Amino acid sequence: MKLILMILASTIALVQGDATKQRYDAFDIQTALQNDDIILSLINCFGDTTPCSPEMKAFKNDIPTALQTACGKCSDRQREVIRHVIRTVMKKYPDAWTYLIDKYDPENKYRDGFYQFIGQDD
């Protein structure tokens, strides 16, 4: 569960301050992304198909800001981690990615900027 929370926190462009950002800068996302159960738990929480823990729910609430700002308030490490996570979800679970992006950006207002961010080099 702790691993899921760390992935979640790293994935959503935390906007809650430097202490929170630093807490996840050293997280090893490579290991976590090799576990499909963790990725699916994250997708299901964000997609409202399964309940989220209180911590995950709090982070989930930050997704719109992360999307709208194209991770503008993220640390360099968070940008790298977020790009890697999103690219992995897009590749391994394209239908889930489509569902999530439609859920959080139903009017297609922020996708271009977010996709530009995702396409940048780390």
Number of C-alpha atoms within 10 A of each C-alpha: 10 8 14 17 17 18 24 26 23 26 26 25 27 25 18 12 10 12 8 13 21 13 12 20 16 10 17 13 19 11 9 17 16 11 10 12 12 18 20 15 18 20 20 16 17 22 19 13 10 12 13 18 12 9 13 20 16 12 22 21 12 16 18 16 17 20 22 16 15 21 25 17 18 22 18 14 17 25 25 19 24 25 21 18 23 17 16 16 19 14 11 13 15 13 11 16 19 12 14 17 15 13 14 18 15 12 9 10 11 18 18 11 15 18 14 10 19 20 11 10 8 14
